[in-house]
Amino acid sequence: MIYDYIYDNIVDYCVEQIEQGNYEAAYNRYKNSILVLEEQFAKPTITNRFVKTLKLKTNDHRF
């Protein structure tokens, strides 16, 4: 479902804009979409891993 959304709303749109010579519109849609996807999916995962790593290090009394 997520991949279909990405294709329909980002990839397909960007390709259409590029074919019409609207490079700035394609770039803006792609850039903004990637930032939103990063915020939704990547940041929570990275933050969670980072917090686990910090907890492991603070619980390891060798440091």
PQR file with spaces between the fields and no chain letter, atoms N, CA, C, O and H, PARSE charges and radii, in Angstrom:
ATOM       1  N    MET     1       0.823   -1.182    0.000 -0.4000 1.5000
ATOM       2  CA   MET     1       0.000    0.000    0.000 -0.0000 2.0000
ATOM       3  C    MET     1       0.878    1.262    0.000  0.5500 1.7000
ATOM       4  O    MET     1       0.600    2.221   -0.719 -0.5500 1.4000
ATOM       5  N    ILE     2       1.936    1.244    0.814 -0.4000 1.5000
ATOM       6  CA   ILE     2       2.838    2.406    0.873 -0.0000 2.0000
ATOM       7  C    ILE     2       3.556    2.590   -0.460  0.5500 1.7000
ATOM       8  O    ILE     2       3.696    3.712   -0.949 -0.5500 1.4000
ATOM       9  H    ILE     2       2.162    0.465    1.398  0.4000 1.0000
ATOM      10  N    TYR     3       4.011    1.479   -1.046 -0.4000 1.5000
ATOM      11  CA   TYR     3       4.707    1.578   -2.325 -0.0000 2.0000
ATOM      12  C    TYR     3       3.781    2.088   -3.422  0.5500 1.7000
ATOM      13  O    TYR     3       4.199    2.872   -4.275 -0.5500 1.4000
ATOM      14  H    TYR     3       3.897    0.568   -0.649  0.4000 1.0000
ATOM      15  N    ASP     4       2.521    1.646   -3.405 -0.4000 1.5000
ATOM      16  CA   ASP     4       1.554    2.143   -4.382 -0.0000 2.0000
ATOM      17  C    ASP     4       1.353    3.652   -4.220  0.5500 1.7000
ATOM      18  O    ASP     4       1.283    4.386   -5.205 -0.5500 1.4000
ATOM      19  H    ASP     4       2.181    1.009   -2.713  0.4000 1.0000
ATOM      20  N    TYR     5       1.262    4.101   -2.973 -0.4000 1.5000
ATOM      21  CA   TYR     5       1.108    5.531   -2.709 -0.0000 2.0000
ATOM      22  C    TYR     5       2.321    6.298   -3.233  0.5500 1.7000
ATOM      23  O    TYR     5       2.179    7.322   -3.901 -0.5500 1.4000
ATOM      24  H    TYR     5       1.319    3.504   -2.173  0.4000 1.0000
ATOM      25  N    ILE     6       3.513    5.790   -2.921 -0.4000 1.5000
ATOM      26  CA   ILE     6       4.741    6.459   -3.373 -0.0000 2.0000
ATOM      27  C    ILE     6       4.777    6.526   -4.894  0.5500 1.7000
ATOM      28  O    ILE     6       5.100    7.564   -5.472 -0.5500 1.4000
ATOM      29  H    ILE     6       3.628    4.958   -2.378  0.4000 1.0000
ATOM      30  N    TYR     7       4.446    5.417   -5.533 -0.4000 1.5000
ATOM      31  CA   TYR     7       4.489    5.416   -6.999 -0.0000 2.0000
ATOM      32  C    TYR     7       3.456    6.379   -7.577  0.5500 1.7000
ATOM      33  O    TYR     7       3.778    7.203   -8.433 -0.5500 1.4000
ATOM      34  H    TYR     7       4.184    4.573   -5.063  0.4000 1.0000
ATOM      35  N    ASP     8       2.223    6.273   -7.109 -0.4000 1.5000
ATOM      36  CA   ASP     8       1.142    7.085   -7.668 -0.0000 2.0000
ATOM      37  C    ASP     8       1.302    8.571   -7.397  0.5500 1.7000
ATOM      38  O    ASP     8       0.987    9.393   -8.258 -0.5500 1.4000
ATOM      39  H    ASP     8       1.961    5.604   -6.413  0.4000 1.0000
ATOM      40  N    ASN     9       1.785    8.925   -6.219 -0.4000 1.5000
ATOM      41  CA   ASN     9       1.811   10.331   -5.814 -0.0000 2.0000
ATOM      42  C    ASN     9       3.169   11.005   -5.922  0.5500 1.7000
ATOM      43  O    ASN     9       3.263   12.231   -5.857 -0.5500 1.4000
ATOM      44  H    ASN     9       2.041    8.257   -5.520  0.4000 1.0000
ATOM      45  N    ILE    10       4.208   10.222   -6.085 -0.4000 1.5000
ATOM      46  CA   ILE    10       5.537   10.828   -6.175 -0.0000 2.0000
ATOM      47  C    ILE    10       6.188   10.491   -7.508  0.5500 1.7000
ATOM      48  O    ILE    10       6.445   11.380   -8.320 -0.5500 1.4000
ATOM      49  H    ILE    10       4.132    9.226   -6.138  0.4000 1.0000
ATOM      50  N    VAL    11       6.455    9.215   -7.735 -0.4000 1.5000
ATOM      51  CA   VAL    11       7.192    8.800   -8.934 -0.0000 2.0000
ATOM      52  C    VAL    11       6.435    9.178  -10.201  0.5500 1.7000
ATOM      53  O    VAL    11       6.982    9.837  -11.085 -0.5500 1.4000
ATOM      54  H    VAL    11       6.247    8.493   -7.075  0.4000 1.0000
ATOM      55  N    ASP    12       5.197    8.766  -10.285 -0.4000 1.5000
ATOM      56  CA   ASP    12       4.412    9.033  -11.490 -0.0000 2.0000
ATOM      57  C    ASP    12       4.279   10.538  -11.738  0.5500 1.7000
ATOM      58  O    ASP    12       4.430   11.003  -12.868 -0.5500 1.4000
ATOM      59  H    ASP    12       4.753    8.230   -9.567  0.4000 1.0000
ATOM      60  N    TYR    13       3.998   11.284  -10.686 -0.4000 1.5000
ATOM      61  CA   TYR    13       3.885   12.739  -10.805 -0.0000 2.0000
ATOM      62  C    TYR    13       5.201   13.341  -11.305  0.5500 1.7000
ATOM      63  O    TYR    13       5.205   14.161  -12.223 -0.5500 1.4000
ATOM      64  H    TYR    13       3.875   10.906   -9.768  0.4000 1.0000
ATOM      65  N    CYS    14       6.303   12.934  -10.704 -0.4000 1.5000
ATOM      66  CA   CYS    14       7.609   13.487  -11.078 -0.0000 2.0000
ATOM      67  C    CYS    14       7.950   13.164  -12.531  0.5500 1.7000
ATOM      68  O    CYS    14       8.452   14.021  -13.258 -0.5500 1.4000
ATOM      69  H    CYS    14       6.300   12.268   -9.958  0.4000 1.0000
ATOM      70  N    VAL    15       7.683   11.951  -12.947 -0.4000 1.5000
ATOM      71  CA   VAL    15       7.957   11.572  -14.345 -0.0000 2.0000
ATOM      72  C    VAL    15       7.126   12.436  -15.290  0.5500 1.7000
ATOM      73  O    VAL    15       7.645   12.935  -16.289 -0.5500 1.4000
ATOM      74  H    VAL    15       7.275   11.254  -12.357  0.4000 1.0000
ATOM      75  N    GLU    16       5.851   12.614  -14.986 -0.4000 1.5000
ATOM      76  CA   GLU    16       4.999   13.457  -15.824 -0.0000 2.0000
ATOM      77  C    GLU    16       5.531   14.882  -15.902  0.5500 1.7000
ATOM      78  O    GLU    16       5.559   15.479  -16.978 -0.5500 1.4000
ATOM      79  H    GLU    16       5.430   12.209  -14.174  0.4000 1.0000
ATOM      80  N    GLN    17       5.951   15.425  -14.770 -0.4000 1.5000
ATOM      81  CA   GLN    17       6.472   16.795  -14.749 -0.0000 2.0000
ATOM      82  C    GLN    17       7.767   16.906  -15.548  0.5500 1.7000
ATOM      83  O    GLN    17       7.970   17.882  -16.271 -0.5500 1.4000
ATOM      84  H    GLN    17       5.929   14.940  -13.896  0.4000 1.0000
ATOM      85  N    ILE    18       8.630   15.923  -15.423 -0.4000 1.5000
ATOM      86  CA   ILE    18       9.891   15.931  -16.177 -0.0000 2.0000
ATOM      87  C    ILE    18       9.609   15.856  -17.678  0.5500 1.7000
ATOM      88  O    ILE    18      10.222   16.573  -18.469 -0.5500 1.4000
ATOM      89  H    ILE    18       8.465   15.130  -14.837  0.4000 1.0000
ATOM      90  N    GLU    19       8.683   14.987  -18.058 -0.4000 1.5000
ATOM      91  CA   GLU    19       8.335   14.870  -19.482 -0.0000 2.0000
ATOM      92  C    GLU    19       7.784   16.176  -20.040  0.5500 1.7000
ATOM      93  O    GLU    19       7.945   16.464  -21.226 -0.5500 1.4000
ATOM      94  H    GLU    19       8.186   14.404  -17.415  0.4000 1.0000
ATOM      95  N    GLN    20       7.138   16.964  -19.194 -0.4000 1.5000
ATOM      96  CA   GLN    20       6.585   18.250  -19.620 -0.0000 2.0000
ATOM      97  C    GLN    20       7.585   19.400  -19.453  0.5500 1.7000
ATOM      98  O    GLN    20       7.275   20.549  -19.768 -0.5500 1.4000
ATOM      99  H    GLN    20       7.007   16.730  -18.231  0.4000 1.0000
ATOM     100  N    GLY    21       8.774   19.083  -18.961 -0.4000 1.5000
ATOM     101  CA   GLY    21       9.793   20.109  -18.786 -0.0000 2.0000
ATOM     102  C    GLY    21       9.668   20.897  -17.502  0.5500 1.7000
ATOM     103  O    GLY    21      10.354   21.904  -17.326 -0.5500 1.4000
ATOM     104  H    GLY    21       9.026   18.150  -18.706  0.4000 1.0000
ATOM     105  N    ASN    22       8.802   20.458  -16.597 -0.4000 1.5000
ATOM     106  CA   ASN    22       8.608   21.137  -15.310 -0.0000 2.0000
ATOM     107  C    ASN    22       9.554   20.547  -14.255  0.5500 1.7000
ATOM     108  O    ASN    22       9.124   19.887  -13.309 -0.5500 1.4000
ATOM     109  H    ASN    22       8.245   19.639  -16.740  0.4000 1.0000
ATOM     110  N    TYR    23      10.823   20.799  -14.441 -0.4000 1.5000
ATOM     111  CA   TYR    23      11.828   20.179  -13.582 -0.0000 2.0000
ATOM     112  C    TYR    23      11.746   20.654  -12.136  0.5500 1.7000
ATOM     113  O    TYR    23      11.946   19.873  -11.206 -0.5500 1.4000
ATOM     114  H    TYR    23      11.172   21.335  -15.209  0.4000 1.0000
ATOM     115  N    GLU    24      11.455   21.917  -11.956 -0.4000 1.5000
ATOM     116  CA   GLU    24      11.364   22.446  -10.595 -0.0000 2.0000
ATOM     117  C    GLU    24      10.190   21.816   -9.834  0.5500 1.7000
ATOM     118  O    GLU    24      10.323   21.493   -8.653 -0.5500 1.4000
ATOM     119  H    GLU    24      11.293   22.552  -12.711  0.4000 1.0000
ATOM     120  N    ALA    25       9.063   21.643  -10.487 -0.4000 1.5000
ATOM     121  CA   ALA    25       7.905   21.002   -9.848 -0.0000 2.0000
ATOM     122  C    ALA    25       8.234   19.561   -9.481  0.5500 1.7000
ATOM     123  O    ALA    25       7.868   19.094   -8.402 -0.5500 1.4000
ATOM     124  H    ALA    25       8.954   21.905  -11.446  0.4000 1.0000
ATOM     125  N    ALA    26       8.921   18.858  -10.372 -0.4000 1.5000
ATOM     126  CA   ALA    26       9.305   17.468  -10.101 -0.0000 2.0000
ATOM     127  C    ALA    26      10.268   17.415   -8.915  0.5500 1.7000
ATOM     128  O    ALA    26      10.103   16.599   -8.009 -0.5500 1.4000
ATOM     129  H    ALA    26       9.218   19.237  -11.248  0.4000 1.0000
ATOM     130  N    TYR    27      11.257   18.276   -8.930 -0.4000 1.5000
ATOM     131  CA   TYR    27      12.227   18.309   -7.839 -0.0000 2.0000
ATOM     132  C    TYR    27      11.562   18.636   -6.510  0.5500 1.7000
ATOM     133  O    TYR    27      11.836   17.979   -5.506 -0.5500 1.4000
ATOM     134  H    TYR    27      11.391   18.939   -9.667  0.4000 1.0000
ATOM     135  N    ASN    28      10.695   19.639   -6.490 -0.4000 1.5000
ATOM     136  CA   ASN    28      10.036   20.030   -5.244 -0.0000 2.0000
ATOM     137  C    ASN    28       9.154   18.921   -4.694  0.5500 1.7000
ATOM     138  O    ASN    28       9.155   18.673   -3.488 -0.5500 1.4000
ATOM     139  H    ASN    28      10.473   20.172   -7.306  0.4000 1.0000
ATOM     140  N    ARG    29       8.399   18.250   -5.560 -0.4000 1.5000
ATOM     141  CA   ARG    29       7.544   17.152   -5.089 -0.0000 2.0000
ATOM     142  C    ARG    29       8.413   16.027   -4.516  0.5500 1.7000
ATOM     143  O    ARG    29       8.122   15.486   -3.450 -0.5500 1.4000
ATOM     144  H    ARG    29       8.398   18.451   -6.540  0.4000 1.0000
ATOM     145  N    TYR    30       9.486   15.686   -5.243 -0.4000 1.5000
ATOM     146  CA   TYR    30      10.361   14.608   -4.788 -0.0000 2.0000
ATOM     147  C    TYR    30      11.009   14.964   -3.453  0.5500 1.7000
ATOM     148  O    TYR    30      10.978   14.169   -2.514 -0.5500 1.4000
ATOM     149  H    TYR    30       9.723   16.126   -6.109  0.4000 1.0000
ATOM     150  N    LYS    31      11.587   16.141   -3.369 -0.4000 1.5000
ATOM     151  CA   LYS    31      12.285   16.574   -2.150 -0.0000 2.0000
ATOM     152  C    LYS    31      11.335   16.605   -0.956  0.5500 1.7000
ATOM     153  O    LYS    31      11.646   16.050    0.097 -0.5500 1.4000
ATOM     154  H    LYS    31      11.612   16.787   -4.132  0.4000 1.0000
ATOM     155  N    ASN    32      10.202   17.238   -1.110 -0.4000 1.5000
ATOM     156  CA   ASN    32       9.253   17.347   -0.009 -0.0000 2.0000
ATOM     157  C    ASN    32       8.714   15.988    0.410  0.5500 1.7000
ATOM     158  O    ASN    32       8.523   15.730    1.599 -0.5500 1.4000
ATOM     159  H    ASN    32       9.949   17.689   -1.966  0.4000 1.0000
ATOM     160  N    SER    33       8.473   15.130   -0.555 -0.4000 1.5000
ATOM     161  CA   SER    33       7.969   13.784   -0.251 -0.0000 2.0000
ATOM     162  C    SER    33       9.003   12.969    0.511  0.5500 1.7000
ATOM     163  O    SER    33       8.660   12.257    1.454 -0.5500 1.4000
ATOM     164  H    SER    33       8.628   15.340   -1.520  0.4000 1.0000
ATOM     165  N    ILE    34      10.247   13.066    0.115 -0.4000 1.5000
ATOM     166  CA   ILE    34      11.310   12.331    0.802 -0.0000 2.0000
ATOM     167  C    ILE    34      11.454   12.829    2.235  0.5500 1.7000
ATOM     168  O    ILE    34      11.649   12.028    3.149 -0.5500 1.4000
ATOM     169  H    ILE    34      10.526   13.645   -0.652  0.4000 1.0000
ATOM     170  N    LEU    35      11.364   14.119    2.439 -0.4000 1.5000
ATOM     171  CA   LEU    35      11.463   14.664    3.795 -0.0000 2.0000
ATOM     172  C    LEU    35      10.320   14.162    4.677  0.5500 1.7000
ATOM     173  O    LEU    35      10.537   13.835    5.843 -0.5500 1.4000
ATOM     174  H    LEU    35      11.206   14.770    1.697  0.4000 1.0000
ATOM     175  N    VAL    36       9.118   14.100    4.134 -0.4000 1.5000
ATOM     176  CA   VAL    36       7.965   13.600    4.887 -0.0000 2.0000
ATOM     177  C    VAL    36       8.137   12.115    5.195  0.5500 1.7000
ATOM     178  O    VAL    36       7.890   11.682    6.321 -0.5500 1.4000
ATOM     179  H    VAL    36       8.941   14.366    3.186  0.4000 1.0000
ATOM     180  N    LEU    37       8.555   11.338    4.208 -0.4000 1.5000
ATOM     181  CA   LEU    37       8.761    9.898    4.421 -0.0000 2.0000
ATOM     182  C    LEU    37       9.858    9.649    5.453  0.5500 1.7000
ATOM     183  O    LEU    37       9.738    8.751    6.287 -0.5500 1.4000
ATOM     184  H    LEU    37       8.755   11.689    3.293  0.4000 1.0000
ATOM     185  N    GLU    38      10.918   10.438    5.396 -0.4000 1.5000
ATOM     186  CA   GLU    38      11.991   10.314    6.371 -0.0000 2.0000
ATOM     187  C    GLU    38      11.465   10.594    7.785  0.5500 1.7000
ATOM     188  O    GLU    38      11.782    9.870    8.729 -0.5500 1.4000
ATOM     189  H    GLU    38      11.015   11.167    4.719  0.4000 1.0000
ATOM     190  N    GLU    39      10.678   11.625    7.913 -0.4000 1.5000
ATOM     191  CA   GLU    39      10.117   11.984    9.220 -0.0000 2.0000
ATOM     192  C    GLU    39       9.214   10.876    9.756  0.5500 1.7000
ATOM     193  O    GLU    39       9.240   10.571   10.949 -0.5500 1.4000
ATOM     194  H    GLU    39      10.420   12.213    7.146  0.4000 1.0000
ATOM     195  N    GLN    40       8.427   10.282    8.884 -0.4000 1.5000
ATOM     196  CA   GLN    40       7.473    9.252    9.303 -0.0000 2.0000
ATOM     197  C    GLN    40       8.133    7.908    9.588  0.5500 1.7000
ATOM     198  O    GLN    40       7.756    7.228   10.542 -0.5500 1.4000
ATOM     199  H    GLN    40       8.406   10.529    7.916  0.4000 1.0000
ATOM     200  N    PHE    41       9.106    7.518    8.779 -0.4000 1.5000
ATOM     201  CA   PHE    41       9.620    6.155    8.854 -0.0000 2.0000
ATOM     202  C    PHE    41      11.062    6.040    9.342  0.5500 1.7000
ATOM     203  O    PHE    41      11.365    5.164   10.152 -0.5500 1.4000
ATOM     204  H    PHE    41       9.412    8.071    8.004  0.4000 1.0000
ATOM     205  N    ALA    42      11.934    6.884    8.877 -0.4000 1.5000
ATOM     206  CA   ALA    42      13.356    6.725    9.206 -0.0000 2.0000
ATOM     207  C    ALA    42      13.692    7.266   10.591  0.5500 1.7000
ATOM     208  O    ALA    42      14.377    6.595   11.363 -0.5500 1.4000
ATOM     209  H    ALA    42      11.688    7.595    8.219  0.4000 1.0000
ATOM     210  N    LYS    43      13.231    8.450   10.914 -0.4000 1.5000
ATOM     211  CA   LYS    43      13.602    9.055   12.193 -0.0000 2.0000
ATOM     212  C    LYS    43      13.190    8.228   13.399  0.5500 1.7000
ATOM     213  O    LYS    43      13.997    8.059   14.313 -0.5500 1.4000
ATOM     214  H    LYS    43      12.675    8.996   10.287  0.4000 1.0000
ATOM     215  N    PRO    44      11.958    7.698   13.446 -0.5600 1.5000
ATOM     216  CA   PRO    44      11.602    6.873   14.605  0.2800 2.0000
ATOM     217  C    PRO    44      12.503    5.649   14.754  0.5500 1.7000
ATOM     218  O    PRO    44      12.872    5.281   15.869 -0.5500 1.4000
ATOM     219  N    THR    45      12.851    5.030   13.651 -0.4000 1.5000
ATOM     220  CA   THR    45      13.718    3.857   13.703 -0.0000 2.0000
ATOM     221  C    THR    45      15.116    4.225   14.170  0.5500 1.7000
ATOM     222  O    THR    45      15.683    3.558   15.035 -0.5500 1.4000
ATOM     223  H    THR    45      12.551    5.329   12.745  0.4000 1.0000
ATOM     224  N    ILE    46      15.670    5.281   13.599 -0.4000 1.5000
ATOM     225  CA   ILE    46      17.017    5.718   13.974 -0.0000 2.0000
ATOM     226  C    ILE    46      17.047    6.159   15.431  0.5500 1.7000
ATOM     227  O    ILE    46      17.969    5.810   16.169 -0.5500 1.4000
ATOM     228  H    ILE    46      15.210    5.823   12.896  0.4000 1.0000
ATOM     229  N    THR    47      16.050    6.918   15.844 -0.4000 1.5000
ATOM     230  CA   THR    47      15.983    7.392   17.229 -0.0000 2.0000
ATOM     231  C    THR    47      15.891    6.213   18.190  0.5500 1.7000
ATOM     232  O    THR    47      16.579    6.188   19.210 -0.5500 1.4000
ATOM     233  H    THR    47      15.301    7.201   15.244  0.4000 1.0000
ATOM     234  N    ASN    48      15.054    5.248   17.873 -0.4000 1.5000
ATOM     235  CA   ASN    48      14.886    4.072   18.714 -0.0000 2.0000
ATOM     236  C    ASN    48      16.204    3.303   18.850  0.5500 1.7000
ATOM     237  O    ASN    48      16.567    2.893   19.953 -0.5500 1.4000
ATOM     238  H    ASN    48      14.495    5.269   17.044  0.4000 1.0000
ATOM     239  N    ARG    49      16.911    3.107   17.760 -0.4000 1.5000
ATOM     240  CA   ARG    49      18.199    2.398   17.801 -0.0000 2.0000
ATOM     241  C    ARG    49      19.225    3.181   18.614  0.5500 1.7000
ATOM     242  O    ARG    49      19.995    2.599   19.378 -0.5500 1.4000
ATOM     243  H    ARG    49      16.616    3.440   16.864  0.4000 1.0000
ATOM     244  N    PHE    50      19.233    4.492   18.449 -0.4000 1.5000
ATOM     245  CA   PHE    50      20.182    5.336   19.165 -0.0000 2.0000
ATOM     246  C    PHE    50      19.922    5.274   20.672  0.5500 1.7000
ATOM     247  O    PHE    50      20.860    5.165   21.462 -0.5500 1.4000
ATOM     248  H    PHE    50      18.607    4.965   17.828  0.4000 1.0000
ATOM     249  N    VAL    51      18.657    5.342   21.064 -0.4000 1.5000
ATOM     250  CA   VAL    51      18.302    5.288   22.484 -0.0000 2.0000
ATOM     251  C    VAL    51      18.700    3.937   23.073  0.5500 1.7000
ATOM     252  O    VAL    51      19.225    3.880   24.185 -0.5500 1.4000
ATOM     253  H    VAL    51      17.896    5.431   20.423  0.4000 1.0000
ATOM     254  N    LYS    52      18.458    2.851   22.343 -0.4000 1.5000
ATOM     255  CA   LYS    52      18.857    1.519   22.819 -0.0000 2.0000
ATOM     256  C    LYS    52      20.368    1.443   23.001  0.5500 1.7000
ATOM     257  O    LYS    52      20.851    0.870   23.978 -0.5500 1.4000
ATOM     258  H    LYS    52      18.031    2.897   21.440  0.4000 1.0000
ATOM     259  N    THR    53      21.111    2.019   22.062 -0.4000 1.5000
ATOM     260  CA   THR    53      22.570    2.013   22.160 -0.0000 2.0000
ATOM     261  C    THR    53      23.032    2.791   23.378  0.5500 1.7000
ATOM     262  O    THR    53      23.914    2.342   24.109 -0.5500 1.4000
ATOM     263  H    THR    53      20.718    2.484   21.269  0.4000 1.0000
ATOM     264  N    LEU    54      22.439    3.957   23.598 -0.4000 1.5000
ATOM     265  CA   LEU    54      22.805    4.753   24.768 -0.0000 2.0000
ATOM     266  C    LEU    54      22.476    4.010   26.062  0.5500 1.7000
ATOM     267  O    LEU    54      23.262    4.039   27.009 -0.5500 1.4000
ATOM     268  H    LEU    54      21.722    4.322   23.004  0.4000 1.0000
ATOM     269  N    LYS    55      21.334    3.354   26.107 -0.4000 1.5000
ATOM     270  CA   LYS    55      20.953    2.605   27.299 -0.0000 2.0000
ATOM     271  C    LYS    55      21.930    1.468   27.557  0.5500 1.7000
ATOM     272  O    LYS    55      22.306    1.216   28.702 -0.5500 1.4000
ATOM     273  H    LYS    55      20.696    3.330   25.337  0.4000 1.0000
ATOM     274  N    LEU    56      22.337    0.788   26.507 -0.4000 1.5000
ATOM     275  CA   LEU    56      23.308   -0.296   26.668 -0.0000 2.0000
ATOM     276  C    LEU    56      24.627    0.236   27.220  0.5500 1.7000
ATOM     277  O    LEU    56      25.221   -0.366   28.115 -0.5500 1.4000
ATOM     278  H    LEU    56      22.031    0.993   25.577  0.4000 1.0000
ATOM     279  N    LYS    57      25.077    1.356   26.688 -0.4000 1.5000
ATOM     280  CA   LYS    57      26.348    1.928   27.140 -0.0000 2.0000
ATOM     281  C    LYS    57      26.260    2.447   28.569  0.5500 1.7000
ATOM     282  O    LYS    57      27.220    2.312   29.327 -0.5500 1.4000
ATOM     283  H    LYS    57      24.595    1.845   25.961  0.4000 1.0000
ATOM     284  N    THR    58      25.152    3.028   28.948 -0.4000 1.5000
ATOM     285  CA   THR    58      25.037    3.563   30.302 -0.0000 2.0000
ATOM     286  C    THR    58      24.852    2.437   31.323  0.5500 1.7000
ATOM     287  O    THR    58      25.173    2.613   32.498 -0.5500 1.4000
ATOM     288  H    THR    58      24.372    3.138   28.332  0.4000 1.0000
ATOM     289  N    ASN    59      24.342    1.295   30.891 -0.4000 1.5000
ATOM     290  CA   ASN    59      24.184    0.166   31.786 -0.0000 2.0000
ATOM     291  C    ASN    59      25.468   -0.676   31.897  0.5500 1.7000
ATOM     292  O    ASN    59      25.598   -1.503   32.800 -0.5500 1.4000
ATOM     293  H    ASN    59      24.081    1.152   29.936  0.4000 1.0000
ATOM     294  N    ASP    60      26.392   -0.459   30.989 -0.4000 1.5000
ATOM     295  CA   ASP    60      27.674   -1.154   31.003 -0.0000 2.0000
ATOM     296  C    ASP    60      28.628   -0.328   31.871  0.5500 1.7000
ATOM     297  O    ASP    60      29.081    0.733   31.440 -0.5500 1.4000
ATOM     298  H    ASP    60      26.286    0.213   30.256  0.4000 1.0000
ATOM     299  N    HIS    61      28.927   -0.776   33.034 -0.4000 1.5000
ATOM     300  CA   HIS    61      29.706    0.011   34.004 -0.0000 2.0000
ATOM     301  C    HIS    61      31.204   -0.019   33.745  0.5500 1.7000
ATOM     302  O    HIS    61      31.976    0.493   34.556 -0.5500 1.4000
ATOM     303  H    HIS    61      28.559   -1.638   33.384  0.4000 1.0000
ATOM     304  N    ARG    62      31.622   -0.596   32.655 -0.4000 1.5000
ATOM     305  CA   ARG    62      33.043   -0.593   32.326 -0.0000 2.0000
ATOM     306  C    ARG    62      33.485    0.775   31.816  0.5500 1.7000
ATOM     307  O    ARG    62      34.679    1.075   31.841 -0.5500 1.4000
ATOM     308  H    ARG    62      30.995   -1.012   31.997  0.4000 1.0000
ATOM     309  N    PHE    63      32.562    1.608   31.358 -0.4000 1.5000
ATOM     310  CA   PHE    63      32.931    2.912   30.793 -0.0000 2.0000
ATOM     311  C    PHE    63      32.956    3.969   31.845  0.5500 1.7000
ATOM     312  O    PHE    63      33.247    5.128   31.548 -0.5500 1.4000
ATOM     313  H    PHE    63      31.592    1.364   31.337  0.4000 1.0000
